[in-house]
């Protein structure tokens, strides 16, 4: 009798596992460019979202954790492709990867690409050295300062709008946000315009020389970008995101990386 019960139990366990595997196989069938893998275009060097650990080899950050969780939910492996920021959208057009992560959802981009629902929100901030003494109470107060930002980001669009409004300042664009903060630390520029996620990561480190001196309202939503018309993978990723929000994985990743909840407000 015991042997029979064990056999029945094992049968149900194996059946359950097989059903789970079949569902995952069904989810991933024909969804991706590379069979069995979710390829992710990402600009490595943008802490705390995606960057190398101190060993110079291990990828870490919020988006790295998110991509792993999404791939696992879809029953796929994950492959990261390091892409310069200005080439990340063209890479989608050229089918170099399935999706690009950490992309602010803008109408001009939605007209050309598919987007998932947002998974995190952010806002524009202005950072300076702690000993600067700069008083920025509103964006227009950057007049007369030297300001830097990462090229082709919402920070650039933000500063360009101020310039078009007649606010006078000297601007510098960089390929990497790392270079912005490096030059700020060397006092080659006065201010860095960047999203709050990155700004608070830099300013929040122990003995950090930086501080956030202005923060705008939370009005930017970040999602996953895909080639226009790739509706099947877009829908699959939306469903996977829903699952990760519902089972608490998104909150766990946020707490791990930011020590705070930056994801729940978008739901």
C-alpha positions as CSV (number, residue, x, y, z in Angstrom):
1,X,0.0,0.0,0.0
2,X,2.8,2.4,0.9
3,X,4.6,1.7,-2.3
4,X,1.4,2.3,-4.3
5,X,0.8,5.6,-2.5
6,X,4.3,6.7,-3.2
7,X,3.9,5.8,-6.8
8,X,0.6,7.8,-7.1
9,X,2.2,10.7,-5.3
10,X,5.2,10.7,-7.6
11,X,2.9,10.5,-10.6
12,X,1.0,13.6,-9.6
13,X,4.2,15.5,-8.8
14,X,5.7,14.6,-12.2
15,X,2.5,15.5,-13.9
16,X,2.4,18.9,-12.2
17,X,6.1,19.6,-13.2
18,X,5.4,18.5,-16.8
19,X,2.4,20.8,-17.0
20,X,4.5,23.7,-15.7
21,X,7.3,22.9,-18.2
22,X,4.7,22.7,-21.0
23,X,3.2,26.0,-20.1
24,X,6.7,27.6,-20.1
25,X,7.5,26.0,-23.4
26,X,4.2,27.3,-24.8
27,X,5.1,30.8,-23.5
28,X,8.5,31.0,-25.2
29,X,7.7,29.2,-28.5
30,X,8.5,31.6,-31.4
31,X,8.8,34.6,-29.1
32,X,12.4,35.5,-29.4
33,X,15.1,36.0,-32.0
34,X,17.4,33.3,-30.4
35,X,15.7,30.0,-29.5
36,X,15.5,29.5,-25.8
37,X,17.0,32.9,-24.9
38,X,15.7,36.4,-24.2
39,X,18.3,38.8,-25.6
40,X,18.5,42.2,-23.9
41,X,20.1,45.3,-25.2
42,X,21.5,47.3,-22.3
43,X,23.9,50.2,-21.8
44,X,26.2,48.8,-19.1
45,X,27.7,51.5,-17.0
46,X,24.5,53.1,-15.6
47,X,24.4,52.4,-11.9
48,X,22.3,51.4,-10.1
49,X,20.4,50.0,-13.0
50,X,23.0,48.1,-14.9
51,X,26.8,48.0,-14.3
52,X,29.7,45.7,-13.5
53,X,30.5,44.7,-9.9
54,X,33.9,45.4,-8.4
55,X,35.3,42.3,-10.2
56,X,34.7,44.0,-13.5
57,X,32.9,40.9,-14.9
58,X,29.7,40.3,-13.0
59,X,26.7,42.3,-14.2
60,X,24.5,43.7,-11.4
61,X,21.8,46.3,-10.9
62,X,18.0,46.7,-10.9
63,X,17.5,46.0,-14.6
64,X,19.8,43.0,-14.6
65,X,17.8,41.4,-11.8
66,X,14.5,42.3,-13.6
67,X,15.7,40.8,-16.9
68,X,16.6,37.6,-15.1
69,X,13.3,37.4,-13.4
70,X,11.4,38.0,-16.7
71,X,13.4,35.4,-18.6
72,X,12.8,32.9,-15.8
73,X,9.1,33.6,-15.8
74,X,9.0,33.0,-19.6
75,X,11.1,29.8,-19.3
76,X,14.1,31.4,-21.1
77,X,17.7,32.0,-20.5
78,X,18.9,35.6,-20.6
79,X,21.6,37.1,-22.8
80,X,22.8,40.7,-22.3
81,X,24.2,42.7,-25.2
82,X,26.2,45.8,-24.2
83,X,25.2,48.7,-26.4
84,X,26.1,52.4,-26.5
85,X,23.1,54.4,-25.5
86,X,22.7,56.2,-28.8
87,X,22.7,52.9,-30.6
88,X,20.3,51.1,-28.4
89,X,17.1,51.9,-30.4
90,X,18.7,51.3,-33.8
91,X,19.8,47.9,-32.4
92,X,16.1,46.9,-32.0
93,X,15.4,47.9,-35.6
94,X,18.3,45.7,-36.8
95,X,17.1,42.7,-34.7
96,X,20.2,42.6,-32.7
97,X,18.2,41.8,-29.6
98,X,14.6,41.2,-28.5
99,X,14.2,44.1,-26.2
100,X,15.9,47.2,-24.7
101,X,15.5,47.8,-21.0
102,X,15.4,51.0,-18.9
103,X,13.8,53.2,-21.6
104,X,11.7,56.2,-20.6
105,X,8.3,55.9,-22.3
106,X,7.7,59.0,-24.4
107,X,5.1,59.6,-27.1
108,X,7.8,60.2,-29.8
109,X,9.2,56.8,-28.9
110,X,5.9,55.0,-28.7
111,X,5.2,56.1,-32.3
112,X,8.2,54.1,-33.5
113,X,8.5,51.2,-31.0
114,X,6.4,48.9,-28.8
115,X,6.5,49.4,-25.1
116,X,5.5,47.3,-22.1
117,X,3.6,48.8,-19.3
118,X,5.9,50.8,-17.0
119,X,7.8,49.0,-14.2
120,X,9.3,51.9,-12.4
121,X,8.9,55.7,-12.3
122,X,11.4,58.5,-11.9
123,X,11.9,62.2,-12.1
124,X,14.5,64.7,-13.2
125,X,17.0,65.9,-10.6
126,X,19.9,68.2,-10.4
127,X,23.0,67.1,-8.5
128,X,26.0,69.1,-7.3
129,X,29.0,68.8,-5.0
130,X,28.2,69.0,-1.3
131,X,30.5,72.0,-0.9
132,X,29.1,73.9,-3.9
133,X,26.7,76.2,-2.1
134,X,24.5,76.4,-5.1
135,X,20.9,77.2,-4.5
136,X,18.6,75.7,-7.1
137,X,14.9,76.3,-6.1
138,X,13.5,75.9,-9.6
139,X,14.9,74.6,-13.0
140,X,15.5,78.1,-14.3
141,X,18.0,78.7,-11.5
142,X,20.6,76.8,-13.5
143,X,21.2,80.0,-15.5
144,X,24.9,80.9,-15.5
145,X,26.1,77.4,-14.5
146,X,27.9,74.7,-16.5
147,X,25.5,71.8,-16.8
148,X,26.1,68.2,-18.0
149,X,23.9,65.3,-18.9
150,X,24.0,62.0,-20.7
151,X,23.3,62.3,-24.4
152,X,19.9,61.3,-25.8
153,X,18.2,61.0,-22.4
154,X,15.3,62.8,-20.9
155,X,17.9,64.9,-19.0
156,X,19.1,66.3,-22.4
157,X,15.5,67.0,-23.4
158,X,14.9,68.7,-20.1
159,X,17.9,71.1,-20.5
160,X,17.1,71.7,-24.1
161,X,13.6,72.9,-23.2
162,X,15.1,75.3,-20.6
163,X,17.5,76.6,-23.3
164,X,14.6,77.1,-25.7
165,X,12.8,79.1,-23.0
166,X,15.8,81.5,-22.9
167,X,17.6,80.2,-19.8
168,X,21.3,80.7,-20.4
169,X,23.8,78.1,-19.3
170,X,26.7,76.2,-20.6
171,X,25.9,72.6,-21.5
172,X,28.0,69.5,-22.0
173,X,26.9,66.1,-23.2
174,X,28.5,62.8,-22.3
175,X,28.1,59.2,-23.6
176,X,28.1,57.8,-20.1
177,X,26.6,59.1,-16.9
178,X,29.7,57.9,-15.1
179,X,31.6,60.6,-17.0
180,X,29.2,63.3,-15.9
181,X,29.8,62.5,-12.2
182,X,33.5,62.1,-12.8
183,X,33.8,65.6,-14.2
184,X,31.5,66.9,-11.4
185,X,33.9,65.5,-8.8
186,X,36.8,67.2,-10.6
187,X,34.8,70.5,-10.7
188,X,34.9,70.7,-14.5
189,X,31.2,71.2,-14.4
190,X,28.9,72.7,-11.8
191,X,25.8,70.5,-12.1
192,X,24.6,67.1,-13.4
193,X,21.0,66.8,-14.7
194,X,19.9,63.1,-14.3
195,X,17.0,61.0,-13.2
196,X,16.4,60.6,-9.5
197,X,17.2,56.9,-9.5
198,X,20.8,57.5,-10.5
199,X,21.2,60.7,-8.6
200,X,20.1,59.3,-5.2
201,X,22.3,56.3,-5.8
202,X,25.4,58.5,-6.2
203,X,24.4,60.9,-3.4
204,X,23.4,58.1,-1.1
205,X,26.7,56.3,-0.9
206,X,28.7,56.5,2.3
207,X,31.0,59.6,2.2
208,X,29.6,60.6,-1.2
209,X,30.8,64.1,-2.4
210,X,27.5,64.6,-4.2
211,X,24.1,65.8,-3.1
212,X,20.7,66.3,-4.9
213,X,19.9,70.0,-4.8
214,X,16.6,69.9,-6.8
215,X,14.1,67.2,-7.7
216,X,11.2,67.5,-10.1
217,X,7.8,65.8,-9.8
218,X,7.5,62.1,-10.6
219,X,6.4,62.2,-14.2
220,X,8.6,59.8,-16.1
221,X,7.7,56.2,-16.5
222,X,10.3,53.6,-17.6
223,X,9.4,50.4,-19.5
224,X,10.8,47.8,-21.8
225,X,11.1,48.8,-25.5
226,X,10.7,46.4,-28.4
227,X,10.6,46.6,-32.2
228,X,7.4,48.0,-33.5
229,X,4.9,45.3,-34.2
230,X,6.4,42.7,-31.9
231,X,3.1,42.4,-30.1
232,X,3.5,38.7,-29.1
233,X,6.6,39.3,-27.0
234,X,5.3,42.6,-25.7
235,X,2.1,40.9,-24.4
236,X,4.2,38.0,-22.9
237,X,6.4,40.5,-21.1
238,X,3.4,42.4,-19.8
239,X,2.0,39.2,-18.4
240,X,5.3,38.3,-16.9
241,X,5.6,41.8,-15.3
242,X,2.1,41.4,-13.9
243,X,3.2,38.1,-12.3
244,X,6.3,39.6,-10.9
245,X,4.4,42.5,-9.3
246,X,1.7,40.1,-7.9
247,X,4.1,37.7,-6.4
248,X,6.2,40.4,-4.8
249,X,9.4,39.9,-6.8
250,X,9.4,43.5,-8.1
251,X,9.2,44.9,-4.6
252,X,12.0,42.5,-3.5
253,X,14.3,43.7,-6.3
254,X,13.5,47.3,-5.5
255,X,14.3,46.9,-1.8
256,X,17.5,45.0,-2.6
257,X,18.8,47.7,-5.0
258,X,17.4,50.9,-3.7
259,X,16.5,50.1,-0.1
260,X,13.0,51.6,-0.9
261,X,9.9,50.9,-2.9
262,X,10.2,52.6,-6.3
263,X,8.0,50.2,-8.2
264,X,4.6,50.1,-6.5
265,X,3.6,53.7,-7.5
266,X,3.4,52.7,-11.2
267,X,0.7,50.1,-10.5
